Structures are given as structure tokens and as C-alpha cells.
Amino acid sequence: MATLRVKDQGAGPRIYARWRDGSRYVERLLGPGWLVRVDDAGAKPNGKTIGDWRERRGRPAEGFLTVDAATQAVPAAIEAWRETSELDETQATATRLRAQSARAGAAGATARRRSRRHLRPGGGSLVLAPARREADQGVEPP
């Protein structure tokens, strides 16, 4: 279930829908609201309210939402968010898998380097052995 919220950040009242998805809250803008403060003279008597905001008198201007119109827009906003969040999750999964693959490849290279190390006879120090000895490649040593 979503709730309607109104925020006024200088551009007039904007209506937002807010709902929970799993363990987090999601809030999306629905549009500008045909609203005024409850105490304002332009408020519709007995009009519907969202928090401290009440519907204005008169017919809403083009592009503005009433409380009823905002309520009807909520399912579309949730569906649009789900579609984009599924794409985001797919992209995040692909990125995570590429990163894991790169780390696994780098770890494999490190393991190969370690496996080629051996103790030099008498010296006791670690030396990186050649990837393939000349004898393994069919070339006679000089």
C-alpha cells in the first residue's frame, strides 16, 4: 500500500507516492498538485487532504493532480519503478558477475605464478620458473 505525500520545495506543491519494497522505502514523484495549505483562503471547503495540504477551489489546471488523480496514478508509478528496478538489478548482476570473473581470472594467474616457483638448489631463494622449458617445446638446449 502506498501513501501520498506532498513536498513544497519552492516550485509549488508536488505529490509523491511512497511505499515499501522489501526492506526499503521507495518514493517517486507523481506530479504537481492542485493543492493549497489547509488554512489558505483558496482551499476547497471539505476538500480532500494530504497532510497539511487541501485541494484548491475550481477546476485543476492542465498537468496538475488532484488527490483522486494522484491516487489513481500510484499503480502506474509502482509498475514503472518495478520495470526500471528489474533492469537495474539485471545490470547490477551482470556487472557483479563480470567483476567476479575478473577477480577469479586474476586469482588464477596468481596461483599459476605461485605454482611455477621453486627453490633454487643450494640458494634457498624463491625464483619464478619459466612458463615452459625449452625441452618441452621441442628445442634442444645449447
C-alpha positions, 0 to 999 in steps of 0.5 A: 500500500502506498501513501501520498505525500506532498513536498513544497520545495519552492516550485509549488506543491508536488505529490509523491507516492511512497511505499515499501519494497522489501526492506526499503522505502521507495518514493517517486514523484507523481506530479504537481498538485492542485493543492493549497495549505489547509488554512489558505483562503483558496482551499476547497471547503471539505476538500480532500487532504494530504497532510497539511495540504487541501485541494484548491477551489475550481477546476485543476489546471492542465498537468496538475493532480488532484488527490483522486488523480494522484491516487489513481496514478500510484499503480502506474508509478509502482509498475514503472519503478518495478520495470526500471528496478528489474533492469537495474538489478539485471545490470547490477548482476551482470556487472557483479558477475563480470567483476567476479570473473575478473577477480577469479581470472586474476586469482588464477594467474596468481596461483599459476605464478605461485605454482611455477616457483621453486627453490633454487638448489643450494640458494634457498631463494624463491625464483619464478620458473619459466612458463615452459622449458625449452625441452618441452617445446621441442628445442634442444638446449645449447 
